[in-house]
Amino acid sequence: MKRFNTMTGLVMMLLIFVSCSKTSTCTCRGSLGQVNAQTTLTSSEPGGLNSFDNQCEENSTYESLTVNGVTETTEYPCELTKD
């Protein structure tokens, strides 16, 4: 019975973690209009280029944004928003 309770606790923790990790999206505004982070965002950070897929950092500015194969090389300020 104790093993069952431990397993149930682990499963519950995993479910909570998974659900919490999906609550943030990135909204970017630029010449293409408003786009969320289901596209791939490339940010310019010290130490090289980092790609973000379905995630973003609050108040980040991305140097390029690819939407439907079209790459815009403007700076996109990104805001962290809730689904």
Secondary structure by P-SEA (a helix, b strand, c coil): caaaaaaaaaaaaaaaaaaaaacbbbbbbccccccccccbbbbbccccbbbbccccccccccccccccccccccbbbbbbbcc
